């Protein structure tokens, strides 16, 4: 646990579940584990874990292998990438959410080229209209 009077500026890597009640700037990584940002927690950090619970304030991107939960006291400014996202009533969130339950954690799908989606859109041929 990172207590409410603790201030960390840097990267944190944890091989176990972690509760953050203090202030953290940087990144927090707990692959295969759970990170909880308590109500007193204030993060300016990117978070990566199996499960992420937000009860405090987070400015940064969140990536979870299983799910992200933002409680009613949670306040998130950043993007979320997780197969499941739960926003409780009263939760504050500003950013984008990327959800793909079929996607394997750590593997990103590559979007098709525009030319494949819209044949002829990527060519430089000009059409003459009479």
Secondary structure, 3 states (H helix, E strand, C coil): CECCCCEEEEEEECCCCEEECCEEEEEEEEEEEEEEECCCCEEEEEEEEEEEEECCEEECCEEEEEEEEECCCCEEECCEECCEEEECCCCEEECCEECCCCCCCCCCCCCCCHHHHCCCCCCCCCCCCC
